[in-house]
Amino acid sequence: MIPLTKRACRQVIKQQRRRITELETQVANLTAQLAQRDAVIARLEQQVADLSAQVARLSKNSSNSSKPPSSDIVKPPKASGSKGGKRRLGGQPGHARHERQPFSPEEVDEVVCWSTDFRALRLAT
């Protein structure tokens, strides 16, 4: 180890004091940030507790608690289906028709006849 002169020792001490001051400032800033975050966390925890209590209160009705049926929240009936738009169901007037072209006889491999007569199906089984 090389012995330091008084001047070199003073410079090292001066640098260390600057570093200590910087670190103390940094600690103070971090402490202030922690205090702010603690306040935010406390506020959010209170908000969660309030909302949980509100959900518990609103989810109770006469079928799952001792509340009378008259205290149930009754939703108004939905409006009839005539509230919809001006258009009718299906293709709209003036719209071009889109149809699939039938297969040509060369493209057909097999023809299967289907029946919707359920009486014939019942007799066959």
C-alpha positions in Angstrom: 0.0 0.0 0.0 1.3 3.4 -1.0 1.2 6.0 1.8 -0.9 9.0 0.9 0.1 12.6 1.3 -2.1 15.0 3.3 -3.3 16.6 0.2 -4.3 13.2 -1.4 -6.1 12.3 1.9 -8.0 15.5 1.8 -9.1 14.9 -1.8 -10.3 11.4 -0.9 -12.2 12.6 2.1 -13.8 15.4 0.0 -14.9 12.9 -2.6 -16.3 10.6 0.0 -18.2 13.4 1.6 -19.7 14.3 -1.8 -20.7 10.7 -2.3 -22.2 10.5 1.2 -24.2 13.7 0.4 -25.4 12.2 -2.9 -26.4 9.0 -1.2 -28.3 10.8 1.6 -30.2 12.8 -1.0 -31.0 9.6 -2.8 -32.2 8.0 0.4 -34.4 11.0 1.2 -36.0 10.9 -2.3 -36.6 7.1 -2.0 -38.2 7.6 1.4 -40.5 10.2 0.0 -41.5 7.9 -2.9 -42.2 5.1 -0.4 -44.4 7.4 1.6 -46.3 8.3 -1.5 -46.7 4.7 -2.6 -47.9 3.7 0.9 -50.6 6.4 0.7 -51.7 5.2 -2.7 -51.7 1.6 -1.5 -53.8 2.5 1.6 -56.3 4.4 -0.6 -56.6 1.5 -3.1 -57.1 -1.0 -0.2 -59.9 1.2 1.1 -61.4 1.4 -2.4 -61.3 -2.4 -2.7 -62.9 -2.8 0.7 -65.7 -0.4 -0.3 -66.3 -2.0 -3.6 -66.3 -5.5 -2.1 -68.9 -4.3 0.5 -71.0 -2.8 -2.3 -70.9 -6.0 -4.4 -71.9 -8.0 -1.4 -74.8 -5.7 -0.7 -76.0 -5.5 -4.3 -75.8 -9.3 -4.8 -78.2 -10.0 -2.0 -81.9 -10.5 -2.9 -84.8 -12.3 -1.3 -83.8 -15.7 -2.6 -80.4 -15.8 -1.0 -80.8 -13.7 2.1 -83.4 -12.7 4.7 -84.4 -9.6 2.7 -88.1 -9.3 1.9 -89.1 -9.7 -1.8 -90.3 -6.1 -1.9 -86.7 -5.0 -1.5 -85.5 -6.8 -4.6 -84.4 -4.6 -7.5 -86.8 -5.1 -10.3 -85.5 -4.4 -13.8 -88.0 -2.8 -16.2 -89.1 -5.1 -19.1 -87.3 -4.7 -22.4 -88.9 -2.9 -25.2 -90.7 -4.9 -27.9 -88.8 -6.0 -31.0 -90.4 -3.2 -33.1 -87.7 -0.8 -31.8 -85.3 -2.2 -34.4 -84.2 -0.4 -37.5 -86.2 0.4 -40.7 -85.0 -2.7 -42.6 -86.9 -5.9 -42.9 -85.4 -9.4 -42.4 -83.9 -11.1 -45.4 -82.6 -9.5 -48.7 -83.0 -5.8 -48.9 -84.9 -4.2 -51.8 -82.5 -3.2 -54.7 -79.7 -5.5 -53.5 -78.2 -7.8 -56.1 -78.9 -11.5 -55.6 -76.1 -13.9 -54.9 -76.7 -17.5 -55.8 -74.5 -20.5 -56.1 -74.3 -21.9 -59.6 -75.5 -25.5 -59.9 -73.0 -28.2 -60.7 -72.7 -29.3 -64.3 -73.6 -33.0 -64.9 -69.9 -33.8 -65.5 -69.0 -32.6 -62.0 -71.6 -34.8 -60.2 -70.2 -38.1 -58.9 -73.2 -39.4 -57.0 -76.9 -38.4 -56.5 -78.5 -39.1 -53.2 -82.2 -38.7 -52.7 -83.3 -37.4 -49.3 -86.8 -37.4 -47.9 -88.3 -35.3 -45.1 -91.3 -37.7 -44.8 -90.8 -38.8 -41.2 -93.6 -41.4 -41.4 -91.6 -43.3 -44.0 -88.5 -43.2 -41.7 -90.5 -44.5 -38.8 -91.9 -47.4 -40.8 -88.4 -48.3 -42.1 -86.9 -48.8 -38.6 
